[in-house]
Amino acid sequence: MEARAAHAGWLDELLHEVRRQMARRTGADPRAVLDWLSRQIDADVALVGSAGAVETATARFPRQILPSLEPTLARLAGGQMAAAATEAGALQVRLEALGPRAPRPVLVVAGTSAPTPDAASLVSHAGSVIALLDRAQDADTTFRGYQHKARQLRFAVFSALLAGDLTLARRMTTGAVPALLDAERLRVYLLQCTPEDRDQLAQIHQDGSGYHGTGLMVHCPAFKEHLICLVAEDADDADEDNGADETDVADGSDAGPETAHGQGTVLRRLVRENPHYALGISSPYPLGATAEAYGQALHALAAARQTPERVGAYLGRTPLVPLLPHEDAGIWARAFLRPLASTPRATLDITRLAVTFPRSAVARLLDISRNTVSHHLRRVETTLGLDLSDVRTRAALDLAFCLSPGPQPDDSSGSSGDAYGRPTPTLDELLRTEPAHAWAREFLRPLQDTRGRDLHTTLCAWIDANTDAQRTARHLGLSRNTVRAHLRAAEHLLSRDLLTTGSGIHDLVHALHITGPPPAG
């Protein structure tokens, strides 16, 4: 009875070790099992891997005996034997193969006497535990690899949607096309949370195919606190414009009649339950306009961070581009970009991103070095004769990219007009039109109600200082923290992201340029 009780106690200790290691989630630790086994049977133990090398062993294990055991180890590893007992000098050695697949690791026990039947049984149990932990680690490694690949595929689908290439998005998902790609419209929900929570949320809501039902949760590679959630409008079929005022971003905490279990409802609930979360929501867009929806969500998130609910739904005003005189704007943009006609496509793609996002974010987004990004931008700077570190230059280049599909060489490359002899207008002339002035006045109108803070002056000084908060502070005689507080307040009022990605700075540059200096008094 005592022997049975002791044996049961040993098994309980082994199970406790299994539970401990499974709970840790730091990988299998066979050394802990070997040390425990050595104490119970008064022998030294080693785990010889499938390649024939010692993976781990107790401190006093006599490694010098292993060369003489190589033939037996090879047969055990190859599956010809399950266990063996032999001698190595004065030591009694027991060997057991672990696991079902060859080549197999081998447990080697060396002691001054042959193990008793109970000890031999305990060796087998310990070997089974090590094999179990090893298989669990393999399964965990496989699962993590699957999660990584699924995450990569989701981002690839998102990238194709950003480029407006629905056919490519479907081709990449052949055999398991996500339901999102069958929707007519989508909204982008941009959730700000911790990177750890982002990983957990994407996994919790993932379905068996690696997607998220009628939605898609995508890790933003540029900003680790952003989880990009593409939600089929059919799923949440919300009309978040109902009852909205004329501001760009409305409180989206209860906006729209949604289904009880829609992804939008879940995301709003997460924000309510987590005070460090924030959520920006775009208007509904066709799948081919995902890039526009994502841009809206960025601006909505910037404004939402400053509201008590921390949720903002983008309502939007007419952008500047369609208000400019179409023909003249096209002539200006083509002339502006014409020197880049022979520039490699990769350089142009990187430049399009870098005029809006920080260079470090572009590097993370494209998985290249920051130096590589800078190299491509220097090529564009040299070709255009411009300094892309200047915010006004970046705003002009971004506007040109928005107005033209890309640089196009033509016979008028050496003239001052287009192919039909029409003179090329200047950017000032494009922005001098009444529709552009009306847009700029409406854009800046929210700054009038600033509760004693002159945000307009701060924004003008910030742009004049090339968006350097420290230089702005010195010029205005304010602290840097005060300047940043003003900028955060302006983000909320203008519904534009000025500080996280800077994607709203260009609209600010154009609006301030159009309206000129603020009125005196």
C-alpha positions in Angstrom: 0.0 0.0 0.0 2.8 2.4 0.9 4.5 1.7 -2.5 1.2 2.4 -4.3 0.8 5.6 -2.4 4.3 6.7 -3.2 3.8 5.9 -6.8 0.5 7.9 -6.9 2.3 10.8 -5.2 5.0 10.7 -7.9 2.4 10.8 -10.7 0.6 13.7 -9.0 3.9 15.6 -8.9 4.4 14.9 -12.6 0.9 16.1 -13.5 1.6 19.2 -11.4 4.7 19.9 -13.4 2.7 19.5 -16.7 0.1 22.0 -15.5 2.8 24.4 -14.4 4.6 24.3 -17.7 1.4 24.5 -19.7 0.3 27.6 -17.7 3.6 29.3 -18.2 3.3 29.5 -22.0 7.1 29.9 -22.3 7.8 26.6 -24.0 8.6 23.1 -22.7 11.3 22.8 -20.0 12.4 19.1 -19.9 15.3 20.0 -17.5 12.8 20.5 -14.7 11.4 17.0 -15.2 14.9 15.5 -15.4 15.9 17.1 -12.2 12.8 15.9 -10.5 13.3 12.3 -11.8 16.9 12.3 -10.7 15.9 13.1 -7.1 13.3 10.4 -7.1 15.4 7.5 -8.4 18.9 8.6 -7.3 20.4 8.5 -10.8 21.5 11.1 -13.4 19.4 11.7 -16.5 20.0 13.2 -20.0 17.8 13.9 -22.9 19.5 13.1 -26.2 17.9 14.8 -29.1 16.9 13.3 -32.4 20.1 14.5 -34.0 22.2 12.7 -31.4 23.3 15.6 -29.3 22.5 16.2 -25.6 19.6 18.7 -25.4 19.6 18.9 -21.6 20.9 16.8 -18.6 21.2 16.9 -14.9 24.3 18.5 -13.5 26.3 15.4 -12.8 25.3 13.3 -15.8 28.4 11.5 -17.1 28.5 12.6 -20.7 31.7 10.6 -21.3 29.6 7.4 -21.6 27.6 8.6 -24.6 30.1 7.6 -27.4 29.9 4.0 -26.3 26.1 4.2 -26.5 25.9 5.6 -30.0 24.9 2.3 -31.7 22.1 1.8 -29.2 21.0 5.4 -29.4 20.9 5.2 -33.2 18.6 2.1 -33.1 16.3 3.7 -30.5 16.1 7.0 -32.4 15.4 5.2 -35.7 12.5 3.2 -34.3 14.1 -0.2 -34.2 13.8 -0.4 -30.5 11.6 1.2 -27.8 13.9 0.7 -24.8 17.2 -0.8 -23.8 19.3 -1.6 -20.7 23.1 -1.8 -20.8 26.3 -1.1 -18.9 28.8 1.6 -19.3 31.8 0.9 -17.1 30.5 0.7 -13.5 27.2 2.4 -14.4 23.9 0.8 -15.1 22.2 2.6 -18.1 18.6 2.5 -19.1 17.5 4.1 -22.4 14.0 4.9 -23.6 12.9 6.4 -26.9 10.3 9.1 -26.7 7.4 9.9 -29.1 6.0 8.2 -32.1 7.9 9.7 -35.0 11.5 8.9 -36.0 14.0 10.2 -35.5 13.1 10.2 -31.8 14.7 11.7 -28.8 16.0 9.3 -26.2 16.0 9.5 -22.4 19.2 8.1 -20.9 19.3 7.2 -17.2 22.7 6.3 -15.6 23.1 5.0 -12.0 25.3 2.8 -9.8 22.6 0.1 -9.8 19.9 -1.1 -12.1 16.6 0.8 -11.5 13.9 -1.1 -9.5 10.6 -1.9 -11.3 9.0 1.2 -9.7 11.9 3.4 -10.7 11.8 2.0 -14.3 8.0 2.7 -14.3 8.7 6.2 -13.1 11.3 6.7 -15.9 8.7 5.7 -18.5 6.1 8.1 -17.0 8.7 10.9 -16.9 9.6 10.2 -20.6 5.9 10.3 -21.5 5.6 13.7 -19.8 8.6 15.0 -21.7 7.2 13.7 -25.0 3.8 15.3 -24.1 5.3 18.6 -23.4 7.4 18.4 -26.6 4.3 17.7 -28.7 2.4 20.5 -26.9 5.3 22.9 -27.8 5.3 21.7 -31.4 1.5 22.2 -31.5 2.0 25.7 -30.0 4.7 26.5 -32.5 2.5 25.3 -35.4 -0.4 27.4 -34.0 1.7 30.5 -33.7 3.0 29.9 -37.3 -0.6 29.6 -38.5 -1.6 32.8 -36.7 1.3 34.6 -38.2 0.5 33.5 -41.7 -3.2 34.2 -41.3 -2.2 37.7 -40.1 0.0 38.2 -43.1 -2.8 37.1 -45.5 -5.3 39.4 -43.8 -2.9 42.3 -44.3 -2.3 41.3 -47.9 -6.0 41.4 -48.5 -6.2 44.8 -46.8 -3.4 46.1 -49.0 -5.1 44.9 -52.1 -8.3 46.7 -51.0 -6.3 49.8 -50.3 -5.0 49.7 -53.9 -8.6 49.2 -55.1 -7.7 45.8 -56.6 -10.7 43.6 -55.7 -9.7 40.9 -58.2 -6.2 40.5 -56.5 -7.9 40.4 -53.1 -10.1 37.5 -54.2 -7.3 35.7 -56.0 -5.1 35.7 -52.8 -8.0 34.1 -50.9 -8.9 31.4 -53.4 -10.6 28.5 -51.5 -11.5 30.5 -48.5 -12.7 33.9 -49.7 -13.7 36.0 -46.7 -17.3 37.1 -46.5 -16.2 40.7 -46.5 -15.2 40.5 -50.2 -18.8 39.7 -51.1 -20.2 42.8 -49.4 -21.1 45.9 -51.4 -19.9 48.4 -48.8 -17.7 48.5 -45.8 -16.8 50.7 -42.9 -13.3 50.9 -41.4 -13.2 50.9 -37.6 -9.8 51.9 -36.3 -9.3 50.7 -32.7 -6.6 52.2 -30.6 -5.5 49.7 -27.9 -2.4 48.1 -26.4 -0.3 45.9 -28.7 -1.0 42.9 -26.4 -4.7 43.5 -26.5 -4.6 43.9 -30.2 -3.1 40.4 -30.6 -5.6 38.9 -28.3 -8.6 40.6 -29.9 -7.7 39.5 -33.4 -7.3 35.9 -32.2 -10.4 35.8 -30.0 -12.7 37.0 -32.8 -11.0 34.9 -35.5 -13.0 32.2 -37.2 -11.9 28.8 -38.5 -10.8 30.2 -41.9 -8.5 32.8 -40.3 -10.9 35.7 -41.0 -13.5 37.4 -38.7 -16.9 36.4 -40.0 -18.1 39.3 -42.2 -15.3 41.5 -41.0 -11.5 41.5 -41.1 -9.2 42.5 -38.2 -5.8 43.7 -39.5 -2.7 44.5 -37.5 -1.4 47.9 -38.6 2.4 47.3 -39.1 3.2 51.0 -38.9 1.4 51.8 -35.6 1.5 48.9 -33.1 -1.5 50.3 -31.1 -3.8 50.3 -34.1 -6.1 47.4 -35.0 -7.8 48.1 -38.4 -11.2 46.5 -38.5 -13.0 46.3 -41.9 -16.7 45.6 -41.3 -19.1 44.7 -44.0 -21.8 47.4 -44.0 -24.4 44.7 -44.6 -23.4 43.2 -41.2 -23.9 46.4 -39.1 -26.1 48.1 -41.7 -25.9 51.3 -39.6 -26.8 54.7 -40.9 -24.5 56.8 -38.6 -25.3 60.0 -40.4 -28.8 60.2 -39.0 -29.3 63.0 -36.5 -25.8 64.3 -37.0 -24.8 67.9 -36.7 -22.5 69.7 -39.2 -19.3 68.8 -37.6 -16.8 66.4 -39.2 -16.9 63.8 -36.5 -19.9 62.9 -34.4 -20.0 61.0 -31.2 -20.3 57.4 -32.4 -20.9 55.7 -29.1 -24.5 54.8 -30.0 -24.6 55.8 -33.6 -26.7 53.7 -35.9 -29.1 50.8 -35.6 -26.8 47.8 -35.5 -27.3 44.1 -35.2 -27.1 42.7 -31.7 -23.8 40.9 -32.3 -22.2 43.0 -35.1 -18.5 43.7 -35.0 -19.3 47.4 -34.6 -21.3 46.8 -31.5 -18.5 44.6 -30.1 -15.9 47.3 -30.8 -17.9 50.1 -29.1 -18.5 47.8 -26.1 -14.7 47.3 -25.9 -14.1 51.0 -25.8 -16.7 51.5 -23.1 -15.1 48.8 -21.0 -11.5 49.9 -21.5 -10.7 53.5 -20.6 -7.4 53.5 -22.6 -9.2 52.5 -25.9 -10.4 54.8 -28.6 -12.3 54.1 -31.8 -12.6 56.0 -35.1 -15.3 55.0 -37.6 -15.5 55.8 -41.3 -18.5 56.4 -43.5 -19.7 53.4 -45.6 -17.7 53.0 -48.8 -17.6 50.6 -51.7 -14.8 48.0 -51.3 -12.8 49.7 -54.0 -12.6 52.9 -51.9 -11.1 51.2 -48.8 -8.3 53.7 -48.8 -10.7 56.6 -48.5 -12.5 54.8 -45.6 -9.2 54.2 -43.9 -8.2 57.8 -44.2 -11.5 58.9 -42.7 -11.1 56.4 -39.8 -7.7 57.9 -39.0 -9.2 61.4 -38.7 -12.1 60.1 -36.7 -9.8 58.4 -34.3 -7.8 61.6 -33.8 -11.0 63.4 -32.9 -12.4 60.6 -30.8 -9.4 60.5 -28.5 -10.4 64.0 -27.2 -14.0 63.1 -26.4 -15.4 61.6 -23.2 -16.8 58.6 -25.1 -13.6 58.0 -27.1 -15.6 57.0 -30.1 -16.0 59.1 -33.2 -17.9 58.5 -36.4 -16.7 60.4 -39.5 -19.4 62.5 -41.2 -17.2 64.5 -43.4 -17.2 67.6 -45.6 -16.4 67.8 -49.3 -12.6 67.4 -49.7 -10.5 70.1 -51.4 -9.5 68.1 -54.6 -12.9 68.0 -56.3 -13.5 71.7 -55.7 -10.4 72.8 -57.7 -10.9 73.7 -61.4 -10.6 70.2 -62.9 -8.8 71.0 -66.2 -6.3 73.5 -64.7 -5.6 71.3 -61.7 -4.8 68.4 -64.0 -2.4 70.5 -66.0 -0.7 71.8 -62.9 -0.4 68.3 -61.4 1.0 66.7 -64.6 3.5 69.5 -64.9 4.5 69.1 -61.3 5.1 65.4 -61.6 6.5 65.3 -65.1 10.2 65.1 -64.0 9.4 61.9 -62.2 8.3 60.1 -65.4 11.3 57.9 -65.5 11.4 57.3 -61.8 11.1 53.6 -60.7 7.6 52.6 -59.6 8.9 51.5 -56.2 10.3 55.0 -55.6 7.0 56.6 -56.5 5.0 54.2 -54.2 7.3 54.9 -51.3 7.1 58.6 -51.9 3.3 58.6 -52.0 3.3 57.0 -48.5 6.1 59.1 -47.2 4.5 62.5 -48.0 1.7 61.5 -45.5 3.2 59.1 -43.0 6.5 59.4 -41.0 9.4 57.7 -42.6 9.8 55.2 -39.7 6.1 54.2 -40.2 6.6 53.8 -44.0 9.6 51.5 -43.2 7.6 49.4 -40.9 4.7 49.3 -43.3 6.8 48.1 -46.2 9.2 46.0 -44.1 12.2 47.9 -45.3 14.8 50.0 -43.5 14.4 53.7 -42.8 17.6 54.3 -44.7 16.0 52.7 -47.8 13.0 55.0 -47.5 15.4 58.0 -47.2 17.3 56.8 -50.3 14.2 56.7 -52.4 13.1 60.1 -51.2 16.5 61.7 -51.9 16.1 60.4 -55.5 12.8 62.3 -55.8 14.1 65.4 -54.1 17.0 65.5 -56.6 14.7 65.0 -59.6 12.2 67.6 -58.5 14.7 70.0 -57.0 12.6 70.1 -53.8 13.1 69.5 -50.1 10.6 66.9 -48.9 11.4 67.6 -45.3 9.4 70.8 -45.7 5.8 70.4 -44.8 4.5 72.7 -47.5 6.4 70.9 -50.2 5.0 67.6 -49.0 1.5 69.0 -49.1 2.0 70.2 -52.7 3.4 66.9 -53.8 0.5 65.0 -52.1 -2.0 67.3 -53.8 -0.4 66.6 -57.2 -0.5 62.8 -56.6 -4.2 63.2 -55.7 -5.0 65.1 -58.9 -3.0 63.0 -61.3 -2.7 59.2 -61.7 1.1 59.6 -61.9 3.9 61.3 -63.8 3.3 61.2 -67.6 6.0 62.2 -70.1 4.8 64.1 -73.2 6.0 66.3 -75.9 5.6 69.5 -73.9 8.2 68.5 -71.3 10.3 71.5 -72.1 7.5 74.0 -72.4 5.7 76.1 -69.8 2.2 74.7 -70.7 0.4 71.5 -71.7 0.4 69.6 -75.0 -2.1 72.1 -76.4 -0.1 75.2 -75.5 -2.2 76.2 -72.5 0.0 77.8 -69.8 0.5 75.8 -66.7 -1.3 77.5 -63.7 0.5 77.9 -60.4 -0.7 76.3 -57.2 -1.6 79.8 -55.9 -3.9 80.3 -58.9 -5.6 77.0 -58.3 -6.2 77.9 -54.6 -7.4 81.4 -55.4 -10.9 80.2 -56.6 -14.0 80.9 -54.6 -14.8 77.2 -54.0 -11.4 76.7 -52.5 -11.8 79.8 -50.3 -15.2 78.6 -49.1 -13.7 75.2 -48.3 -10.9 76.7 -46.3 -13.2 79.0 -44.4 -15.4 76.1 -43.5 -12.4 73.9 -42.6 -11.0 76.5 -40.1 -14.4 77.6 -38.8 -14.3 75.3 -35.7 -11.3 77.1 -34.4 -13.4 80.2 -33.7 -14.8 78.7 -30.5 -11.6 77.8 -28.6 -12.5 79.0 -25.0 -9.8 81.6 -24.8 -7.1 79.6 -26.6 -5.8 81.0 -29.8 -5.5 77.7 -31.7 -5.4 79.5 -35.1 -2.2 81.3 -34.1 -0.7 78.1 -32.7 -1.4 76.2 -35.9 0.0 79.0 -38.1 3.2 79.1 -36.0 3.4 75.3 -36.0 3.2 75.1 -39.8 5.7 78.0 -40.1 8.0 76.0 -37.8 7.7 73.0 -40.1 5.6 71.2 -37.5 8.3 71.4 -34.9 6.6 71.8 -31.5 9.7 73.0 -29.7 10.4 75.8 -32.2 6.7 76.7 -32.2 6.8 77.0 -28.4 9.9 79.3 -28.5 8.3 81.5 -31.1 5.0 81.9 -29.2 6.5 82.0 -25.7 4.6 78.9 -24.6 5.7 75.6 -23.2 6.1 72.6 -25.5 3.3 70.8 -23.6 1.0 73.7 -24.1 1.6 73.7 -27.9 0.9 70.0 -28.0 -2.3 70.5 -26.0 -3.4 73.1 -28.5 -2.6 70.7 -31.3 -4.6 67.9 -29.7 -7.5 70.3 -29.2 -7.2 71.3 -32.9 -7.3 67.6 -33.9 -10.7 67.3 -32.2 -12.1 70.5 -33.6 -10.9 70.0 -37.2 -11.4 66.3 -37.2 -8.0 65.7 -38.6 -5.1 63.6 -37.5 -2.2 66.0 -37.0 0.2 64.2 -34.6 -0.1 60.4 -34.8 0.3 59.9 -38.6 0.1 63.5 -39.7 -2.4 62.5 -42.4 -4.4 65.7 -41.8 -1.6 68.2 -41.9 -1.9 68.8 -45.7 -5.5 70.0 -45.5 -4.4 72.3 -42.7 -1.5 73.6 -44.8 -3.8 74.4 -47.8 -6.5 75.9 -45.6 -4.0 78.3 -43.9 -2.4 79.1 -47.3 -5.8 80.0 -48.8 -7.0 82.1 -46.0 -3.7 83.9 -45.3 -2.8 85.3 -41.8 -5.5 85.5 -39.2 -7.4 88.8 -38.9 -5.9 91.3 -36.5 -7.5 91.9 -33.2 
